[in-house]
């Protein structure tokens, strides 16, 4: 019985000691930790909202650029709608295998070379160039920004 009473007394003493040690400093530390955690969470949420807003703005800018690009291509293609013959207006204009800048070939025309324009697509014109010296014809897609319509319909 003495042993049990001693164990009970010791247990109560330990519990009392632990609760007595739990003074206001740990409560203040806990409160400070909770406040810091809340502040950091609020900061994380604010940064996430800013990132979402920036992503939305970036997407809107990209969409506007794409719309502007398509409008520019449409206007350019209208200029060449009824044109049969063109000349190169830049120092060098490369042929492409498809109406896409990624399909550039080694062949090119130089300023004032004249060619027949057969069709347009995606800001490119499909042209045929006849070389009088070699008697050979070269054809392919050429950027419409590199060519101009001839004043007279013919070579």
Helices and strands as residue ranges (DSSP letters): H 2-21, H 24-79, E 85-88, E 92-96, G 101-103, E 104-110, E 114-121, E 124-131, E 136-143, G 144-146, E 147-149
